[in-house]
Amino acid sequence: MRYQTKEEIQSSIHQKRKELFQVANSYGVGSQETLQCSEELDVLIMMYQRLKKTELENYSEMGE
């Protein structure tokens, strides 16, 4: 899936967190299913952080 905005990524992070809690409750925190979901959440969080960093860099450049 391709994300266009921070809000879309934030929404996906929120949904993936909910899914992670459900999977962990169903399969256990050490299960392969939980690990996979956690890794997917990590990717979303990293995407969000990269986007925020780019925005901050662009904002800083505008002030120069």
N, C-alpha and C positions, 0 to 999 in steps of 0.2 A: 504494500500500500504506500502511496506517495502522499506526504503531508504538505500542505501549503502554508499553514499558519501555526503559531505557537498554541493557539486555542485548540486546534485539531489534535496536536500532539498531547496537550494537557488532558484533553478528553480521553484519548487513548490510554494515557498513563493511568488515569482514574479507573477506567474500565478494566485494565490489565491488573491493577492492584486488587480490585474486587475479585477478579477471576483467580488470582494467586491465593487469596485467603480461602476461597472455596475449594480449590484444588488441594491445598495443604490440609484443610480439614477433612477432605474425603480420602486422600491417599497417604497423608503423613508428610511431615516437613522434609524428610530425606528421600522422598520418592523421585523417580525419574520424571514423572509428570510435573511435580512441583519445581524441580530444577529447570526444566524446559521453560515453564511459565516465567520463572524468575529471570532467566536469561533474556527472554523476550521483553520483559519489563526493563531490564538493564539497557537494552538497545534503545528503547523509547526514551529513557531518561538521558542517555548520551546524546541522542538526536536533539532533545530539548536544550541541553546544555550547550551544544555546538551552535544552535540557532541563537541563543541568548548571547553567547560570546561574540558572534558575528554582528549582532545588533549593537552591542556595546562598542565594538571596534569601529563600526560605521558611524555611530554617534560621536565617538571621540574624534574621528577624522573630520567630521563636520565642524567641530569646534576649533580646529587648527587654522 
